[in-house]
């Protein structure tokens, strides 16, 4: 996973140093937060995360009330930005 983020750093898709900060727990926390933002029920998250405790999905959920969809929007903007830059580079206009 760190190697994947190193590639994203090299391409300018994520901030330099990100690869050192991410872990498998980052994906679990981010995935739980995003799934919750999309309306997935805690019982489903509990089963998917293989948690015995009903409390665990809430422990991994970083969503602030009113922030539903913020992660998706931010990721979408970033992907669109990187995609546009790559397209311009291929066309010779993104130097």
Steps between C-alpha positions, in 0.01 A plus 500: 500500500781741585650431156172601338498829687865554406393481134216745566751734668733480200209586268398791720162344576553511877707718727865403545547294815158337481647152445667518841172586671255245356434153632243226462314667785479815286305304239275345761424835660451676166288219359278490806461878498413507130259207522323669788480823297335298223235380744626148571355383832729424795379137511622452140831673578541277804457186291722626219777602743463167683457683830334320789406820677221720366705798625798447266360658180442817700857485634633501143256758365655849484202665332381823651126558477427709193817381325332217311652470156793736569755222455353393167490856372860571602627176343302563183646851465853366547458217250352739243789743552766230455317353199474840333871570560599162350280559197660841444845347533417234239378772266820698555338795673555424866860601549 
